[in-house]
């Protein structure tokens, strides 16, 4: 397979009423400490959420484009350990990689979920750790608005889901209906299953991967991300969440009250707990 044989995914900007977000289960299962022991100079690291987060971190198409310009006309390695995130950014990154003139080696070090699994499909060669995972599902969004907005959201998502099913089906050599079923069921493939099904072409050597341990997931930044995840799960929009995070970081006393107005009752206690953790 060559990059030129991979299909382009056409995507336009979404309505203001909804936005792509990282799947909450994928974020929970993601371990950020997993990375490569050593990578070639011509490597693009996708070791974070897809899309810019509230800290200005995250993997964006702009950053990948700059990395490709730096690498130039040579083979490129793409190291992935990501729970996914902004699907639009994932599609843009996939298209950038498929247009690269030289071979693209994808290495799934830990997790390639959701939008990150789409990026992985841009590889001419896709290797995965035996303890790694691929996760595929239908495009997942946080939406708000009236019933017409919800109908519009479903209509907008249909071609994205169809394009993703086509990518997975082509890589695995199965019918598109089979890939669509995987997506409908939010399917997790471990390394052995990914290779057996053809979603990956082989295993990474065991000595390729290192694990920084649980301390890499600790600290105020990741506590903040956990609050953000809980708010997203509750249906609070990205712009509202960024405003709330600004209040919390500034120590505004009514931040918690604002959270409880926007979030579902069954997770308010969890959000409150993390807010107090940040303030302490």
Buried (B, 14 or more C-beta within 10 A) or exposed (E): EEBEEBEEBEBEEBEEBBBBBBBBBBBEBBBBBBBBEEBEEBBBBBBBBBBBBBEEEBBBBEBBEEBBEEBEEEBBBBBBBBBBBBBBBBBBBBBBBBEBEBBBBBBBBBBBBBBBBBBBBBBBBBBBBBBBBBBBBBBBBBBBBEEEBBEBBEEBBEBBBBBBBBBBBBBBEBEBEBBBEBBEEBBBBBBBBBBEBBBBBEBBEEEBBEBEEEEBBEEEBEBBBBBBBBBBBBEBBBEBBEBBBEBBBEEEEEBBEBBBEBBBEEBBEBBBEBBEEBEE
